[in-house]
Amino acid sequence: MLDAYSASPNFLAIGHVTKDLHPDGTFSLGGTVTFAALAAYRLGLVPTIVTSADADLLSRLPSLLSPAIPVQAIPSAETSTFVNVYAQGFRTQYLRARASTIQPEHIPTAWRDLPVVLLGPLAQELTPQILSVFPRRPGRILAATPQGWLRRWDADGRVWPTPWHDAEQVLPQLDVLILSHDDLLPFANGSRTEADAILNAWSQRVPLLVATDGRHGATLYQQGVPTSFPAYPAHEVDPTGAGDVFAASFLAHLYQHGDPAQATNFANCAASFSVEHPGISGIPTPAQVAQRLC
């Protein structure tokens, strides 16, 4: 299902769209690619998506997402389906179904040279081999949000942290890594100091690393050198997808203006809107961000 689009795309998001189930049995469309593509679209980029899901959801994607965003879809018997339970600021997550793995050959040839590429795995659906179609080159931003490489799930679907065994292979091939500080705490015995040590080590392997930390803001590492940026005040309603909005906003601003520090501040501001409304409804416009930006 490759839809025509009048403008030339410049942002490619790869990973599973998801069904995020609600207690009443309904669902919201979720997934890094969903939030990131919509954020990129609202911020003036021309996004595309490569994903996998069941036939029914794929047929509904144009209305659930946007008919202006082209989708290359890999049909699957199931759609990746999550249940997220939040309590006292912590999330317990269950994976109820998983779509097909996305292979290098699934990436359309015409999209392999786009200037901004975001790898957004959620359930180990991308392997390091996907990088083979995106060799690093000047003028391209190849980024990843690794949360899907930091997850495993048990027989009941309960999601647990797992070490990123391919980090040493993947990081040198990226231009940008964006992740949540909380993603690393399970591997650091809950210690922020140990989590920072992991970030410092990873930041030596990738030119730009950005670690978000909720109300504490974000830290930008440039060639291993950290700079902290405060968060923007926000009334939290739904934190789901805020990190993905941050990632897309950072990449959009970096692509448009080339300044990583300004991009981090801009992304902090954009993400503050995202948490104030449920699901994708909180993704801001440039005018909204400009009004709050400082």
DRENDO-1510 file (C-alpha; in Angstrom, 1 decimal, always signed):
<recs>
REC; n; res; u; v; w
REC; 1; MET; +0.0; +0.0; +0.0 .
REC; 2; LEU; +2.2; +2.8; -1.3 .
REC; 3; ASP; +0.2; +6.0; -1.6 .
REC; 4; ALA; +1.1; +8.8; -4.0 .
REC; 5; TYR; +2.1; +12.1; -2.4 .
REC; 6; SER; +2.5; +15.4; -4.3 .
REC; 7; ALA; +5.6; +16.7; -2.4 .
REC; 8; SER; +8.9; +15.0; -2.2 .
REC; 9; PRO; +9.2; +13.3; +1.2 .
REC; 10; ASN; +12.1; +14.2; +3.5 .
REC; 11; PHE; +11.4; +12.2; +6.7 .
REC; 12; LEU; +11.2; +8.4; +7.0 .
REC; 13; ALA; +9.9; +6.6; +10.1 .
REC; 14; ILE; +10.3; +2.9; +10.4 .
REC; 15; GLY; +8.7; +0.6; +13.0 .
REC; 16; HIS; +5.4; -0.8; +14.1 .
REC; 17; VAL; +2.2; +1.3; +14.4 .
REC; 18; THR; +0.3; -0.1; +17.4 .
REC; 19; LYS; -3.0; -0.5; +19.0 .
REC; 20; ASP; -2.9; +0.9; +22.5 .
REC; 21; LEU; -5.8; -0.7; +24.3 .
REC; 22; HIS; -8.1; +1.1; +26.7 .
REC; 23; PRO; -10.0; -0.6; +29.6 .
REC; 24; ASP; -13.3; -0.3; +27.7 .
REC; 25; GLY; -11.9; -2.4; +24.8 .
REC; 26; THR; -11.3; +0.5; +22.4 .
REC; 27; PHE; -7.9; +1.5; +21.3 .
REC; 28; SER; -5.8; +4.5; +20.3 .
REC; 29; LEU; -3.3; +4.4; +17.4 .
REC; 30; GLY; +0.2; +4.4; +18.9 .
REC; 31; GLY; +3.8; +3.6; +18.1 .
REC; 32; THR; +6.9; +5.7; +17.6 .
REC; 33; VAL; +6.3; +6.0; +13.9 .
REC; 34; THR; +2.7; +7.3; +14.5 .
REC; 35; PHE; +3.7; +10.1; +16.9 .
REC; 36; ALA; +6.9; +10.9; +15.1 .
REC; 37; ALA; +5.4; +11.1; +11.6 .
REC; 38; LEU; +2.5; +13.3; +12.7 .
REC; 39; ALA; +4.8; +15.6; +14.7 .
REC; 40; ALA; +7.1; +15.9; +11.6 .
REC; 41; TYR; +4.1; +16.6; +9.4 .
REC; 42; ARG; +2.8; +19.4; +11.7 .
REC; 43; LEU; +6.3; +20.9; +11.9 .
REC; 44; GLY; +6.6; +21.3; +8.2 .
REC; 45; LEU; +8.3; +18.1; +7.1 .
REC; 46; VAL; +7.0; +15.6; +4.5 .
REC; 47; PRO; +7.0; +12.3; +6.4 .
REC; 48; THR; +6.6; +8.7; +5.2 .
REC; 49; ILE; +6.2; +5.5; +7.2 .
REC; 50; VAL; +7.3; +1.9; +6.7 .
REC; 51; THR; +5.3; -0.4; +9.1 .
REC; 52; SER; +3.6; -3.7; +9.5 .
REC; 53; ALA; +0.0; -4.4; +10.8 .
REC; 54; ASP; -3.1; -6.4; +10.1 .
REC; 55; ALA; -5.2; -5.7; +7.0 .
REC; 56; ASP; -8.0; -4.1; +8.9 .
REC; 57; LEU; -5.8; -1.5; +10.6 .
REC; 58; LEU; -3.9; -0.8; +7.4 .
REC; 59; SER; -7.1; +0.0; +5.6 .
REC; 60; ARG; -8.0; +2.5; +8.4 .
REC; 61; LEU; -4.6; +4.1; +8.7 .
REC; 62; PRO; -5.3; +7.1; +6.3 .
REC; 63; SER; -8.2; +8.2; +8.5 .
REC; 64; LEU; -6.6; +7.3; +11.8 .
REC; 65; LEU; -3.2; +8.9; +10.9 .
REC; 66; SER; -3.5; +11.3; +7.9 .
REC; 67; PRO; -4.1; +10.7; +4.2 .
REC; 68; ALA; -1.2; +13.0; +3.5 .
REC; 69; ILE; +1.3; +10.6; +5.0 .
REC; 70; PRO; +2.4; +7.8; +2.6 .
REC; 71; VAL; +2.7; +4.3; +4.1 .
REC; 72; GLN; +4.6; +1.3; +2.9 .
REC; 73; ALA; +2.8; -1.5; +4.7 .
REC; 74; ILE; +3.9; -5.1; +5.3 .
REC; 75; PRO; +0.8; -7.1; +5.8 .
REC; 76; SER; +0.7; -9.1; +9.0 .
REC; 77; ALA; -1.7; -11.5; +10.7 .
REC; 78; GLU; -1.7; -9.2; +13.7 .
REC; 79; THR; -1.0; -5.6; +14.8 .
REC; 80; SER; +1.4; -5.0; +17.6 .
REC; 81; THR; -1.0; -4.4; +20.6 .
REC; 82; PHE; +0.0; -2.9; +23.9 .
REC; 83; VAL; -1.7; -2.4; +27.2 .
REC; 84; ASN; -0.2; +0.4; +29.3 .
REC; 85; VAL; -0.9; +0.7; +33.0 .
REC; 86; TYR; +0.3; +3.9; +34.7 .
REC; 87; ALA; +0.6; +4.2; +38.5 .
REC; 88; GLN; +2.5; +6.8; +40.5 .
REC; 89; GLY; +4.5; +7.8; +37.5 .
REC; 90; PHE; +5.5; +4.3; +36.5 .
REC; 91; ARG; +4.3; +2.2; +33.6 .
REC; 92; THR; +3.5; -1.5; +33.5 .
REC; 93; GLN; +3.2; -2.7; +29.9 .
REC; 94; TYR; +1.9; -5.8; +28.2 .
REC; 95; LEU; +2.3; -6.9; +24.6 .
REC; 96; ARG; -0.8; -8.7; +23.5 .
REC; 97; ALA; +0.1; -9.2; +19.8 .
REC; 98; ARG; +3.1; -8.5; +17.5 .
REC; 99; ALA; +3.2; -7.6; +13.8 .
REC; 100; SER; +5.7; -9.0; +11.4 .
REC; 101; THR; +9.4; -8.1; +11.5 .
REC; 102; ILE; +10.4; -5.3; +9.0 .
REC; 103; GLN; +13.2; -6.5; +6.7 .
REC; 104; PRO; +15.7; -4.3; +4.7 .
REC; 105; GLU; +14.0; -5.3; +1.4 .
REC; 106; HIS; +10.7; -3.8; +2.7 .
REC; 107; ILE; +12.2; -0.3; +2.5 .
REC; 108; PRO; +11.2; +1.3; -0.9 .
REC; 109; THR; +14.2; +2.1; -3.0 .
REC; 110; ALA; +12.9; +5.7; -3.5 .
REC; 111; TRP; +12.9; +6.3; +0.3 .
REC; 112; ARG; +16.4; +4.9; +1.0 .
REC; 113; ASP; +18.1; +8.3; +0.3 .
REC; 114; LEU; +15.8; +10.6; +2.3 .
REC; 115; PRO; +17.6; +13.2; +4.4 .
REC; 116; VAL; +16.0; +12.2; +7.8 .
REC; 117; VAL; +15.5; +8.6; +8.8 .
REC; 118; LEU; +14.2; +7.5; +12.2 .
REC; 119; LEU; +14.4; +3.9; +13.3 .
REC; 120; GLY; +11.6; +3.5; +15.9 .
REC; 121; PRO; +11.4; -0.1; +17.1 .
REC; 122; LEU; +8.9; -1.1; +19.7 .
REC; 123; ALA; +9.0; -4.9; +19.9 .
REC; 124; GLN; +12.3; -6.0; +18.4 .
REC; 125; GLU; +10.9; -5.6; +14.9 .
REC; 126; LEU; +14.0; -4.0; +13.4 .
REC; 127; THR; +17.3; -5.9; +13.3 .
REC; 128; PRO; +20.8; -4.2; +12.8 .
REC; 129; GLN; +20.6; -5.4; +9.2 .
REC; 130; ILE; +18.1; -2.6; +8.5 .
REC; 131; LEU; +21.0; -0.2; +8.6 .
REC; 132; SER; +22.5; -1.8; +5.5 .
REC; 133; VAL; +20.1; +0.2; +3.3 .
REC; 134; PHE; +21.1; +3.5; +5.0 .
REC; 135; PRO; +24.9; +4.0; +4.8 .
REC; 136; ARG; +26.0; +7.1; +6.6 .
REC; 137; ARG; +26.7; +10.1; +4.3 .
REC; 138; PRO; +27.0; +13.8; +4.6 .
REC; 139; GLY; +23.6; +15.6; +4.6 .
REC; 140; ARG; +21.6; +12.7; +6.0 .
REC; 141; ILE; +20.5; +12.3; +9.6 .
REC; 142; LEU; +20.1; +8.7; +10.6 .
REC; 143; ALA; +18.6; +8.5; +14.0 .
REC; 144; ALA; +17.1; +5.8; +16.3 .
REC; 145; THR; +15.0; +5.6; +19.5 .
REC; 146; PRO; +16.1; +2.3; +20.9 .
REC; 147; GLN; +13.3; +1.5; +23.4 .
REC; 148; GLY; +12.1; -1.5; +21.3 .
REC; 149; TRP; +15.6; -2.9; +21.4 .
REC; 150; LEU; +15.5; -2.6; +25.2 .
REC; 151; ARG; +12.4; -4.8; +25.7 .
REC; 152; ARG; +11.5; -8.4; +26.0 .
REC; 153; TRP; +8.2; -10.0; +27.0 .
REC; 154; ASP; +7.3; -13.2; +28.8 .
REC; 155; ALA; +4.6; -15.8; +28.1 .
REC; 156; ASP; +1.9; -13.6; +29.6 .
REC; 157; GLY; +3.0; -10.6; +27.5 .
REC; 158; ARG; +4.5; -8.7; +30.4 .
REC; 159; VAL; +7.2; -6.4; +29.0 .
REC; 160; TRP; +10.5; -6.4; +30.8 .
REC; 161; PRO; +13.8; -4.6; +30.2 .
REC; 162; THR; +16.6; -6.5; +28.3 .
REC; 163; PRO; +20.1; -5.3; +27.5 .
REC; 164; TRP; +20.7; -3.8; +24.1 .
REC; 165; HIS; +23.2; -6.5; +22.9 .
REC; 166; ASP; +23.6; -4.8; +19.4 .
REC; 167; ALA; +24.5; -1.4; +20.8 .
REC; 168; GLU; +28.2; -1.6; +19.9 .
REC; 169; GLN; +27.3; -2.6; +16.4 .
REC; 170; VAL; +24.5; -0.1; +15.8 .
REC; 171; LEU; +25.7; +3.1; +17.5 .
REC; 172; PRO; +28.7; +3.8; +15.2 .
REC; 173; GLN; +26.3; +3.7; +12.2 .
REC; 174; LEU; +24.0; +6.3; +13.6 .
REC; 175; ASP; +24.1; +10.1; +13.6 .
REC; 176; VAL; +21.7; +10.6; +16.5 .
REC; 177; LEU; +20.4; +8.4; +19.4 .
REC; 178; ILE; +17.4; +9.6; +21.4 .
REC; 179; LEU; +16.2; +7.8; +24.4 .
REC; 180; SER; +14.6; +8.2; +27.9 .
REC; 181; HIS; +16.8; +8.3; +30.9 .
REC; 182; ASP; +14.2; +5.9; +32.5 .
REC; 183; ASP; +14.9; +3.3; +29.7 .
REC; 184; LEU; +18.4; +2.7; +31.3 .
REC; 185; LEU; +17.5; +2.6; +35.0 .
REC; 186; PRO; +16.6; -1.1; +35.0 .
REC; 187; PHE; +20.2; -1.8; +33.8 .
REC; 188; ALA; +21.7; +0.5; +36.4 .
REC; 189; ASN; +20.1; -1.0; +39.5 .
REC; 190; GLY; +17.8; +2.0; +39.6 .
REC; 191; SER; +20.8; +4.3; +40.0 .
REC; 192; ARG; +20.8; +7.6; +38.1 .
REC; 193; THR; +24.6; +7.7; +38.5 .
REC; 194; GLU; +25.0; +4.3; +36.8 .
REC; 195; ALA; +22.5; +5.2; +34.1 .
REC; 196; ASP; +24.5; +8.4; +33.4 .
REC; 197; ALA; +27.6; +6.2; +33.0 .
REC; 198; ILE; +25.9; +4.1; +30.3 .
REC; 199; LEU; +24.8; +7.3; +28.5 .
REC; 200; ASN; +28.4; +8.6; +28.7 .
REC; 201; ALA; +29.7; +5.4; +27.3 .
REC; 202; TRP; +27.2; +5.4; +24.4 .
REC; 203; SER; +27.8; +9.0; +23.7 .
REC; 204; GLN; +31.3; +8.2; +22.8 .
REC; 205; ARG; +30.1; +6.0; +19.9 .
REC; 206; VAL; +27.5; +8.3; +18.3 .
REC; 207; PRO; +27.9; +12.0; +17.3 .
REC; 208; LEU; +24.7; +13.2; +19.0 .
REC; 209; LEU; +22.9; +11.6; +21.9 .
REC; 210; VAL; +19.9; +13.1; +23.6 .
REC; 211; ALA; +18.5; +11.7; +26.9 .
REC; 212; THR; +15.1; +12.9; +28.0 .
REC; 213; ASP; +14.3; +12.9; +31.7 .
REC; 214; GLY; +10.7; +14.0; +32.2 .
REC; 215; ARG; +10.4; +17.1; +34.5 .
REC; 216; HIS; +14.2; +17.2; +34.7 .
REC; 217; GLY; +14.4; +18.1; +31.0 .
REC; 218; ALA; +16.9; +16.7; +28.6 .
REC; 219; THR; +20.7; +16.2; +28.2 .
REC; 220; LEU; +22.4; +16.7; +24.9 .
REC; 221; TYR; +25.7; +14.9; +24.4 .
REC; 222; GLN; +27.9; +16.2; +21.5 .
REC; 223; GLN; +30.8; +13.9; +21.0 .
REC; 224; GLY; +30.5; +12.8; +24.6 .
REC; 225; VAL; +30.2; +16.3; +26.1 .
REC; 226; PRO; +26.9; +16.8; +28.0 .
REC; 227; THR; +24.7; +20.0; +28.2 .
REC; 228; SER; +21.5; +20.1; +30.2 .
REC; 229; PHE; +18.3; +21.7; +29.1 .
REC; 230; PRO; +15.4; +22.4; +31.5 .
REC; 231; ALA; +11.9; +21.0; +30.9 .
REC; 232; TYR; +8.9; +23.3; +30.1 .
REC; 233; PRO; +6.2; +23.2; +32.7 .
REC; 234; ALA; +3.2; +21.2; +31.6 .
REC; 235; HIS; +0.0; +19.7; +33.1 .
REC; 236; GLU; +0.4; +16.0; +32.5 .
REC; 237; VAL; -2.7; +14.2; +31.2 .
REC; 238; ASP; -1.1; +11.4; +29.1 .
REC; 239; PRO; +2.6; +10.9; +28.7 .
REC; 240; THR; +2.3; +8.3; +26.0 .
REC; 241; GLY; +4.2; +9.3; +22.9 .
REC; 242; ALA; +5.8; +12.3; +24.4 .
REC; 243; GLY; +9.3; +10.9; +23.8 .
REC; 244; ASP; +8.4; +10.2; +20.2 .
REC; 245; VAL; +7.2; +13.8; +19.7 .
REC; 246; PHE; +10.4; +15.0; +21.3 .
REC; 247; ALA; +12.5; +12.8; +18.9 .
REC; 248; ALA; +10.7; +14.0; +15.8 .
REC; 249; SER; +10.7; +17.6; +16.9 .
REC; 250; PHE; +14.5; +17.4; +17.6 .
REC; 251; LEU; +15.2; +15.9; +14.2 .
REC; 252; ALA; +12.9; +18.3; +12.3 .
REC; 253; HIS; +14.6; +21.3; +13.9 .
REC; 254; LEU; +18.0; +19.9; +13.4 .
REC; 255; TYR; +17.3; +19.2; +9.8 .
REC; 256; GLN; +15.8; +22.7; +9.2 .
REC; 257; HIS; +18.3; +24.7; +11.2 .
REC; 258; GLY; +21.4; +22.6; +12.0 .
REC; 259; ASP; +21.9; +23.5; +15.6 .
REC; 260; PRO; +21.6; +20.6; +18.1 .
REC; 261; ALA; +21.3; +22.8; +21.2 .
REC; 262; GLN; +18.5; +24.8; +19.7 .
REC; 263; ALA; +16.9; +21.6; +18.5 .
REC; 264; THR; +17.0; +20.2; +22.1 .
REC; 265; ASN; +15.3; +23.2; +23.5 .
REC; 266; PHE; +12.7; +23.2; +20.7 .
REC; 267; ALA; +11.9; +19.5; +21.3 .
REC; 268; ASN; +11.6; +20.0; +25.0 .
REC; 269; CYS; +9.0; +22.7; +24.3 .
REC; 270; ALA; +7.1; +20.5; +21.7 .
REC; 271; ALA; +7.0; +17.6; +24.1 .
REC; 272; SER; +5.4; +19.7; +26.8 .
REC; 273; PHE; +2.4; +20.1; +24.7 .
REC; 274; SER; +2.2; +16.4; +23.9 .
REC; 275; VAL; +1.7; +15.3; +27.5 .
REC; 276; GLU; -1.2; +17.8; +28.0 .
REC; 277; HIS; -3.7; +15.9; +25.8 .
REC; 278; PRO; -4.4; +12.2; +25.2 .
REC; 279; GLY; -2.7; +10.3; +22.4 .
REC; 280; ILE; -1.9; +12.1; +19.2 .
REC; 281; SER; -4.2; +15.0; +19.9 .
REC; 282; GLY; -1.5; +16.8; +21.9 .
REC; 283; ILE; +1.0; +17.1; +19.0 .
REC; 284; PRO; +1.6; +20.9; +18.6 .
REC; 285; THR; +1.8; +23.1; +15.6 .
REC; 286; PRO; +4.9; +25.4; +15.0 .
REC; 287; ALA; +2.8; +28.4; +16.1 .
REC; 288; GLN; +2.0; +26.8; +19.4 .
REC; 289; VAL; +5.7; +25.9; +20.1 .
REC; 290; ALA; +6.8; +29.4; +19.1 .
REC; 291; GLN; +4.4; +31.0; +21.6 .
REC; 292; ARG; +5.7; +28.9; +24.5 .
REC; 293; LEU; +9.4; +28.8; +23.4 .
REC; 294; CYS; +12.0; +30.6; +25.5 .
</recs>
